[in-house]
Amino acid sequence: MQHCTALGQTVGVVEAPSVRERRLAGELRTLRTTGGWHGKDVAARLGWSASKVSRIETGRIGIGADDLDRLLALYRVPGGHAEYLRRLVPRTRPRGWWDAYADTLSAGYANLIRLEAGSRALRCWSAVVPHALLQTPDYARAVILSTWELPSPAEVARRVQVCVRRQEVLDGTDGAALRLSAVIDESVLHRRPSGGDADPRQVLRGQLERLLTVGERPNVCVRVLSFSAGLPPVTSGSFAVLDSPVRPTADVVYLENKTRIFFLDGDDEVQRYEKAFDHIAGMALPVDESRAVLTAALERS
């Protein structure tokens, strides 16, 4: 995934409401409809306007803790489910390191970084290049420069810096670090990046060494889908699944094409990508064999 190139790109999904806020809106809409309530009746019972109910359920406005409690009481939501919904209420977000790059980060890319920083795990399938969280600075620079829309040297430097800062989510102890499970197509290990003036062979060698080194971390699993494994169940490109810190299951999938980042958070779509990743992971080599393939590629490079 070439997310390091997306700082100035048009985004496919607006970052507000956030994935969490959109999920809360959908949950509230489902509770109302399954309970047999009409929006105007809810509004009348709570002293709201019908448009307020509609805007809350479509995510156009947020909902405060007090208003949420009134809805939960009206819908008679059980305690465990109610507590889960309360954890989805938008809170004032602390500033992140990415705010310092607001002049060059697109809204969608900033939202992606924020989602990564707030997630507990990430699973990714890399069909062309390693995920940005695994890239070396030299490799990230080559990816950025591989496009014909060449940015200025200063912009390239900032994009690389942001890519490196993103990787801080892999640091930490006592469960604070993001858990990363990556499956990489074997072709990625042989494709020499040609962007920029650096020696492509050395850039690839550095990237292979990085994959071997980061794969030794307890929170990182890097495996290879070998040529002999056949075609993966997803042939249209890379994808990543982010696991929410407040749900036992995945929260969002993100995809990327040349100009856009797409976030998918519908349960059915997310589950399909989860199943696809599980299938790809089942086809991939075990960790020890993957490391042997990486080592062999490094020796040949």
Backbone torsions as a table, in degrees:
resi	resn	phi	psi	omega
1	MET	NA	135.5	-174.4
2	GLN	-103.4	49.3	-176.1
3	HIS	-66.3	-20.3	177.8
4	CYS	-66.5	-14.6	-179.9
5	THR	-91.2	-1.2	-166.0
6	ALA	-96.3	13.4	-172.6
7	LEU	-62.5	-34.2	-176.6
8	GLY	-114.2	15.7	-173.3
9	GLN	-87.8	159.3	171.6
10	THR	-67.5	144.7	-173.8
11	VAL	-110.7	141.5	-176.9
12	GLY	-79.9	-21.8	-178.5
13	VAL	-133.1	129.9	178.2
14	VAL	-68.2	140.6	-172.3
15	GLU	-75.5	-15.2	177.7
16	ALA	-120.4	127.0	3.7
17	PRO	-74.0	155.6	178.8
18	SER	-69.3	169.7	178.3
19	VAL	-58.1	-41.7	-179.5
20	ARG	-64.5	-42.5	-179.6
21	GLU	-66.5	-38.4	178.4
22	ARG	-66.7	-36.3	178.2
23	ARG	-66.0	-42.3	178.2
24	LEU	-60.9	-43.8	179.6
25	ALA	-59.9	-44.2	179.4
26	GLY	-64.9	-38.7	178.2
27	GLU	-63.2	-41.7	-179.1
28	LEU	-67.7	-38.1	177.6
29	ARG	-63.7	-42.0	179.3
30	THR	-64.9	-41.8	179.2
31	LEU	-60.8	-40.1	-179.4
32	ARG	-67.3	-47.6	-175.1
33	THR	-69.6	-40.0	179.7
34	THR	-69.6	-25.3	177.1
35	GLY	-83.5	-2.5	177.9
36	GLY	79.5	19.3	-179.3
37	TRP	-91.4	142.3	168.5
38	HIS	-94.4	149.0	-177.9
39	GLY	-57.4	-39.1	-178.9
40	LYS	-67.5	-30.8	178.9
41	ASP	-72.0	-40.7	176.0
42	VAL	-60.6	-45.4	-179.8
43	ALA	-59.9	-42.0	-179.0
44	ALA	-65.9	-41.2	-179.1
45	ARG	-66.4	-33.4	-175.4
46	LEU	-100.7	-2.2	-179.8
47	GLY	74.5	27.8	178.8
48	TRP	-104.2	172.2	169.3
49	SER	-87.4	154.8	177.9
50	ALA	-62.8	-32.1	-179.7
51	SER	-67.4	-30.6	178.0
52	LYS	-65.6	-43.2	177.9
53	VAL	-60.0	-45.4	-179.1
54	SER	-62.9	-43.7	-177.2
55	ARG	-68.6	-34.2	175.8
56	ILE	-65.1	-43.8	-175.3
57	GLU	-74.3	-19.5	176.7
58	THR	-98.4	-0.6	178.4
59	GLY	77.8	10.6	-179.9
60	ARG	-73.0	-26.0	171.9
61	ILE	-133.6	155.5	176.8
62	GLY	-82.4	177.7	177.8
63	ILE	-131.2	134.5	178.9
64	GLY	-79.1	166.5	-177.7
65	ALA	-60.8	-40.6	-178.2
66	ASP	-66.0	-45.9	179.1
67	ASP	-64.2	-36.7	178.3
68	LEU	-63.4	-42.7	179.5
69	ASP	-61.0	-35.9	178.4
70	ARG	-66.7	-41.1	177.2
71	LEU	-65.4	-42.5	-179.1
72	LEU	-62.4	-38.6	177.7
73	ALA	-67.7	-41.0	-179.8
74	LEU	-63.5	-41.0	-178.2
75	TYR	-85.8	-4.0	179.0
76	ARG	55.4	52.7	-178.1
77	VAL	-78.3	130.2	179.7
78	PRO	-59.4	158.0	-172.7
79	GLY	-55.8	-47.8	-177.2
80	GLY	-64.2	-43.7	179.0
81	HIS	-68.2	-38.7	179.2
82	ALA	-62.3	-41.2	-179.9
83	GLU	-65.4	-39.6	176.8
84	TYR	-60.0	-43.9	-179.7
85	LEU	-65.6	-36.0	178.6
86	ARG	-63.3	-32.9	179.7
87	ARG	-71.5	-14.3	178.2
88	LEU	-88.3	-8.4	-178.2
89	VAL	-62.6	130.4	179.0
90	PRO	-59.2	136.1	175.2
91	ARG	-120.1	163.5	175.9
92	THR	-61.0	122.9	-174.8
93	ARG	-85.9	130.1	174.9
94	PRO	-67.1	150.9	178.2
95	ARG	-66.0	139.1	176.7
96	GLY	-106.0	167.1	-179.3
97	TRP	-60.1	-26.9	-177.8
98	TRP	-68.4	-17.0	178.9
99	ASP	-64.1	-24.8	178.4
100	ALA	-70.1	-14.1	-179.2
101	TYR	-109.5	21.1	-173.3
102	ALA	-59.3	-26.7	-177.5
103	ASP	-74.6	-17.1	-179.2
104	THR	-121.1	-18.1	177.9
105	LEU	-78.7	128.6	171.2
106	SER	-68.0	159.2	-179.1
107	ALA	-60.2	-41.3	-178.5
108	GLY	-67.3	-38.8	179.5
109	TYR	-68.1	-39.7	176.2
110	ALA	-61.9	-39.4	179.1
111	ASN	-67.0	-38.6	177.2
112	LEU	-60.5	-44.7	179.6
113	ILE	-63.4	-41.5	179.3
114	ARG	-63.7	-40.8	178.6
115	LEU	-64.0	-41.9	177.3
116	GLU	-60.9	-44.2	-177.6
117	ALA	-65.1	-26.4	-178.0
118	GLY	-100.1	6.1	-177.8
119	SER	-98.6	161.3	179.2
120	ARG	-97.6	-22.1	-178.5
121	ALA	-156.5	155.5	177.6
122	LEU	-138.2	130.9	174.8
123	ARG	-118.5	131.3	-174.9
124	CYS	-140.6	146.1	173.0
125	TRP	-111.8	120.6	-176.7
126	SER	-112.0	111.1	-174.8
127	ALA	-97.5	-21.3	-174.5
128	VAL	-123.6	-48.1	178.3
129	VAL	-135.3	158.6	175.2
130	PRO	-61.3	153.0	175.0
131	HIS	-56.6	149.5	-177.5
132	ALA	-56.3	-31.4	179.8
133	LEU	-68.2	-12.1	-178.3
134	LEU	-109.9	-4.5	-173.6
135	GLN	-81.2	143.9	171.0
136	THR	-76.5	160.6	175.9
137	PRO	-57.6	-41.5	-179.7
138	ASP	-65.0	-39.8	179.3
139	TYR	-68.1	-43.1	178.3
140	ALA	-59.7	-41.4	178.7
141	ARG	-62.5	-41.6	178.9
142	ALA	-64.5	-38.5	177.7
143	VAL	-62.8	-45.5	180.0
144	ILE	-60.9	-41.6	-176.3
145	LEU	-82.8	-4.0	179.7
146	SER	-75.2	-16.3	178.6
147	THR	-79.8	152.8	177.6
148	TRP	-79.0	-9.9	177.7
149	GLU	-91.7	74.2	-169.9
150	LEU	-68.4	120.8	175.4
151	PRO	-77.9	170.1	178.2
152	SER	-70.9	158.9	177.7
153	PRO	-55.2	-38.0	179.8
154	ALA	-66.1	-39.5	-179.9
155	GLU	-69.2	-39.0	176.8
156	VAL	-58.9	-45.3	-179.5
157	ALA	-61.1	-40.3	-179.7
158	ARG	-68.1	-39.4	179.9
159	ARG	-64.8	-41.6	177.9
160	VAL	-64.0	-41.8	179.5
161	GLN	-61.4	-41.8	177.7
162	VAL	-63.8	-41.7	179.0
163	CYS	-59.3	-43.1	178.6
164	VAL	-65.6	-40.5	179.3
165	ARG	-65.1	-35.7	177.8
166	ARG	-56.3	-33.3	-174.5
167	GLN	-72.1	-6.7	177.8
168	GLU	-65.3	-19.3	178.7
169	VAL	-65.7	-17.6	178.6
170	LEU	-83.6	-10.4	179.6
171	ASP	-87.5	169.4	177.2
172	GLY	113.2	165.9	-179.0
173	THR	-130.3	175.5	175.9
174	ASP	54.9	41.0	176.4
175	GLY	79.1	4.1	-178.2
176	ALA	-77.0	-24.5	-176.9
177	ALA	-78.5	146.2	175.1
178	LEU	-64.3	136.2	174.4
179	ARG	-88.5	122.4	-176.2
180	LEU	-116.7	125.4	174.7
181	SER	-121.0	112.6	-174.5
182	ALA	-119.5	135.0	170.6
183	VAL	-115.1	126.1	-174.3
184	ILE	-118.3	131.1	176.9
185	ASP	-65.2	142.3	-176.8
186	GLU	-60.9	-28.5	179.4
187	SER	-60.6	-29.9	-180.0
188	VAL	-61.2	-30.3	-176.4
189	LEU	-75.7	-10.6	-176.3
190	HIS	-116.1	-13.2	-177.0
191	ARG	-83.2	116.2	-179.7
192	ARG	-83.4	125.1	179.2
193	PRO	-69.4	132.3	-173.4
194	SER	-108.2	-1.5	-178.7
195	GLY	-73.7	137.7	177.3
196	GLY	88.3	-175.2	-176.1
197	ASP	-95.4	-7.7	-177.3
198	ALA	-68.7	153.7	177.9
199	ASP	-65.9	114.7	-177.1
200	PRO	-56.0	-34.8	-179.6
201	ARG	-65.0	-43.1	-179.8
202	GLN	-69.5	-36.1	177.7
203	VAL	-62.6	-44.0	179.6
204	LEU	-66.0	-40.8	178.7
205	ARG	-60.4	-44.5	178.9
206	GLY	-62.1	-37.7	179.7
207	GLN	-68.5	-40.8	177.6
208	LEU	-64.2	-40.1	176.2
209	GLU	-62.9	-39.2	177.9
210	ARG	-62.1	-42.9	179.7
211	LEU	-63.3	-38.6	178.1
212	LEU	-68.2	-40.9	-177.1
213	THR	-70.5	-49.9	-177.1
214	VAL	-68.2	-25.9	178.5
215	GLY	-68.8	-11.7	177.3
216	GLU	-82.3	-11.9	-179.9
217	ARG	-69.6	145.8	-178.1
218	PRO	-66.9	-22.5	-178.1
219	ASN	-98.1	6.1	-177.4
220	VAL	-125.2	131.8	176.3
221	CYS	-125.9	119.4	179.6
222	VAL	-117.5	121.5	178.0
223	ARG	-129.0	159.9	-175.0
224	VAL	-115.4	134.5	170.3
225	LEU	-91.8	107.7	-173.9
226	SER	-74.3	160.7	177.9
227	PHE	-58.5	-34.1	-175.6
228	SER	-74.4	-9.1	-177.2
229	ALA	-75.8	-17.5	-177.7
230	GLY	91.3	-170.7	-177.3
231	LEU	-76.3	137.4	174.9
232	PRO	-73.1	162.4	-179.7
233	PRO	-70.7	-12.5	175.8
234	VAL	-119.1	110.5	-176.8
235	THR	-108.0	5.1	-175.8
236	SER	-95.5	2.9	177.3
237	GLY	133.9	-172.3	-176.3
238	SER	-80.5	161.7	173.0
239	PHE	-158.3	163.4	178.3
240	ALA	-138.2	145.2	178.9
241	VAL	-117.3	122.1	178.2
242	LEU	-102.2	131.7	178.9
243	ASP	-96.0	129.2	-177.9
244	SER	-70.5	147.5	174.2
245	PRO	-76.1	-8.2	-176.7
246	VAL	-116.5	0.2	179.6
247	ARG	-125.0	148.6	176.7
248	PRO	-75.4	-11.5	-179.2
249	THR	-119.3	176.9	-178.9
250	ALA	-64.3	151.5	-176.4
251	ASP	-106.9	-37.1	-173.2
252	VAL	-155.7	147.2	171.9
253	VAL	-112.5	140.7	171.7
254	TYR	-127.3	142.7	-178.3
255	LEU	-126.2	165.3	180.0
256	GLU	-147.4	139.5	166.5
257	ASN	-122.4	-162.6	-173.2
258	LYS	-59.3	-37.1	-172.2
259	THR	-118.5	-8.3	-171.8
260	ARG	-140.4	152.5	167.9
261	ILE	-109.0	131.5	-179.5
262	PHE	-114.8	132.6	174.1
263	PHE	-108.4	130.9	177.2
264	LEU	-117.8	125.3	-179.4
265	ASP	-130.9	7.1	174.0
266	GLY	-68.6	136.2	-174.7
267	ASP	-55.0	-43.6	-177.3
268	ASP	-63.9	-45.2	-179.6
269	GLU	-66.3	-43.9	-179.9
270	VAL	-60.5	-43.6	-179.8
271	GLN	-63.5	-34.9	177.8
272	ARG	-65.3	-40.2	178.4
273	TYR	-72.2	-34.9	174.9
274	GLU	-60.3	-44.5	179.1
275	LYS	-64.9	-38.9	178.4
276	ALA	-63.2	-42.4	179.0
277	PHE	-65.5	-43.6	179.1
278	ASP	-58.2	-38.4	179.4
279	HIS	-67.8	-44.2	178.3
280	ILE	-61.9	-43.4	179.3
281	ALA	-62.2	-35.8	177.5
282	GLY	-68.1	-28.3	177.8
283	MET	-80.4	-24.1	-174.6
284	ALA	-71.3	160.1	177.4
285	LEU	-69.6	150.7	172.2
286	PRO	-59.9	165.4	-175.4
287	VAL	-57.1	-48.2	-177.2
288	ASP	-62.2	-43.2	178.4
289	GLU	-68.7	-34.4	176.4
290	SER	-63.3	-41.8	178.7
291	ARG	-64.4	-35.3	177.9
292	ALA	-65.6	-40.1	177.6
293	VAL	-65.8	-42.5	177.3
294	LEU	-61.2	-44.1	179.7
295	THR	-63.1	-43.2	178.6
296	ALA	-63.9	-40.0	177.9
297	ALA	-65.0	-38.0	177.9
298	LEU	-63.9	-42.1	-179.4
299	GLU	-67.2	-30.0	179.7
300	ARG	-84.8	-19.4	-173.3
301	SER	-73.3	NA	NA
